[in-house]
């Protein structure tokens, strides 16, 4: 008796007729990873979503995954709430529609964050019960922190804004400011009493992003200035500058530092450009 023929899927590189879908498939798996799915979890979810309900052996054979790993992946996806199973034998697995799956994953992450916030007080109390064992006074040394990815960078920027006491200045391109705008960057600034200055290469079509703030504190940098430079400076004490900013296609990467020499140099650069720049139209 012949073995059951293995199903050809969009994940199978041997079928040239499905090549057109592979770039989209790779992008979809990358996007699903942002919702907490591993590459193989996304692969199984997409397979069930596009090919209908399947048994574990069918998933294993079609996707060429090890048997044990297949069962583990299906169990994990069930625990995440985006795959369901039947009571019949053999058990068949089905994927939740994508819009509902995204809703489930997002709300699960929100609940996880809420739980962490509720635990903040207790974990701080535990920390404080342990004494400090430092025997010498540490001298101040310049520090730096590498920040990778939009979430980590935006979190650090919000921290800097919320702890600003006097002045917050920013230099960035049109694309940088559009990114800031869509991450609710301006809201806490507009509600605070801190001084701020923004230098931008934004064109007239994107000037609307400054509607909620005092436009007298926004200037347009000269056209001969390259727009791949972006940094944020707080109180002459901290600076965050982008290595790969919004003008580049790679993942956002930034460095935070309290280096006095770096802060001093960037402040001089900013003030020099501010003096040469013109106010945007009101």
N, C-alpha and C positions, 0 to 999 in steps of 0.2 A: 504494500500500500504506500503510495507516494505521500511525502510530507505536504502539508497544506502550503500553498504558494504564499510567499511573503508579500505583503501589501507594499506597493510603491507609494511613497509619500513625498510631500514637498521638502522633507528633510533629507531625501535620498539624492546624493550628488550624481548618481548614475543615470538619472532621467533628465536629458537635456531639455525636454519640453516644459519642465517646471522651473527652468533657470530664471525666468522673468520674475518669479515670486520670491526668490531667495534674498534679494536685497531688502525687500519689504519685511520678510521674515526676520532677518537679522536685526533690523531696526525695531521691530515689535518686541523681540526678545530683550533687546537693550532697554526699551522703555519699561517693560514689565519688571526688569531688575530694579528700577527705581521704586517699585512698589513692594520690594522685599523678596522677589522670586529669584532663585538661582537659575542658571542657564537651563539645566535639565528640568527643573520644575516648570519653567515657562514653556519648554518644549513639549512636555506632557500635556499641559493645560491647552496649548494651541492645537495639539493633535486631537484631543477630545472635543474641543470646540469646533473644529473644522471637519472632522470625520465622524462625529456622532459618538454615542455610547460604545464602550469597548470593555472587554474583560482584561484582567491584568496580563495574561499570556499574550493577548492580541497587541497590547501596548508594548510589551517587552519585545515581541518579534518585529513589529512595524518600525519601532524606533531604534532597534538593535542595542537595547540597554540590558545590563545584567539583571537577572530575575530578582535577586534580593533588593537591588537598588530600585527597581520598578515598583515593588510593593511599598518600599519606604517612601518613594516620591508620591505615590497615590495617597498614602496615609497622611503625609504632611499637607498635601493640597486639600484633603478632607478637613484636617484640623484648622486650616486657614479659612475654611468655609466657602471655597470656590469650586470644589468638586464634590459631587454626591454619589452615593452607591445604592444599588437596589438590594432588596432582601432575597431575590431569587438566586438560584444556583445554576450556573456559575455567576458570581457577582459581576454586575456591569457598572462601569463608572461613567459619569456624565459631567461635563463642564458647565458651570453657571455662565449665562450670557455675559459678555465682556463688560457692559455697563454696570451690571449688578455686581460682578466680581470686583471691579475697581472700587465701587461703593463700599463693599465689605472690607477690602484691604485698607482703604483710607480710614474708615471708622475704627477698624481694629488698631491702627497706628495711633489715632487720636486717643483711644482709650488707654493704650500703653503709655503715652505721654502724660495723660491725666493721672495715671497711677504713680508715675515717677514723681510728678509734682506733689502729690499727696504724701509721698514718702520723704520729701526733702527735709522736713523738720526733724523727723526721727533719725535720719542718717546723720544730720549735723550734730544732734545731741550725742549720738554714739561716738562720733569723731572727737567731740570735745571732752569726752570722758577719758581719752587717752592723753597723757601729759606730753609736752614737748621735750625732746631729749637733746636738742641743740645746745652745745656747751659754749660755742663762740658766736659772736655777733658777725653776721655775714655782711661784707661790704657790698655796696650796690654795683651790680654788673649789668651791662646791657644784655637784653634778652631778645630772642626772636622766636617766631612761631610760624611754621609752614601750614598753610590752609589749602585744602584740596576739595574742590566741588562747591557748587552753588550754596547748598545748605550751610556748610561750615563757614563759608565766607560771609554770607548774609547774617548769620548768628553773631559773628565777631563784630560786624558793622553795627548791628543793633546794640550790642554791649557798649561799644565806643560812644554811640550817640547818647544812650541813656546815662552814661557816666560823665558826659561833658559838663564842665562847670562854667567855662567862659566862651571858647570859640571852637567852631568846627568848620574846616575848609575842605573843599573837594575840587579836584581837577579831573576831567574825564571827557571822553568822546560822546557823540550823540548816542551811539549804541550803548555805551556804559550807562548813561543817564536813563535811557529807556528801560534798561534792566533794573536800575534802582527804582524807577517809577512803578514798575510792575511787582516789585517786592515790598511795596508800602514804605519805602525809604523816607519819603518826605513827611509823612504824617506825624511821627514823633517830633521832628524838627519844627514843623509849623506850630505845634502845640507848646513847645518849650520857649523859654526866655533867653536862650543862648544866642550869641552872635554867630553868624555863618556867612560864608562867601562861596559861591560856586562859579568855577570857570568851565566853560563848555564849548564844544564845536557844533552844538545842535543847530540844525537848520530851522527856518521859519515853520516848517510843517510839523516839527516836534516841540515847539516852544510851549505848547499847551501843558506839558508836564510840569511847568513851573507856576501854574495858575494858583496853586494853594499857598504859595510862599511870596515873600516880598521880592519882586523882580528887580528892585534897586540893588539887591545883593547878588545878582546874577550877571555875569559878563561873558561875552563871546570872544574866544581867543582868536588871534590873527590866523589867517588861512595858511600861512607858511609854517605853522607849528604842526608837527606830526601828531595824529590823533591816536597813537597806540600807547600813549602814556596815561595812566590813571592812578591816582592816589588820594587817600583821605587822611587828614591830619587833625588830631584832637588835642586842644589845650597846650600845644607845643610840647606834649609829653609822649604821645603815641602816634604812630603812622602805620597805615596799611597800604601797601602798593601792590598792584597786579603784575604778575609775570605773564600770564595769559589772560587777557581781558576779553570783553565782549566783541572786540573787532576780530577775534580769532575763533576758529571753529573747534579747537581743542577744549577739554574740560577746564573750567575756570580755576586758576591757581593764583594765590596771593601770599604775601609775607607780611606779618605784623611784627613790629619791633618798637622798642623804646630807646633805640640808639640816638643819643643826643646829636651826634655829628650828622646822621642821616636826616633827622628831623630838621636840624638847622639848615642843611643844604636844600631840602625840599621847600622849606618855608621861604627862603630867599628866592628860589625859582618861582614859587607861586606869586609872591609879592611883585616880582619883576614883570611877570606876565599880566598880573592884575592891572598894573599901571599902564600897560600898553594896550589893554583890551577895551572894547566898547560895551556899553550897557545894551541889553537886548531891548527890543521894542516893547513898550508897555501896552 
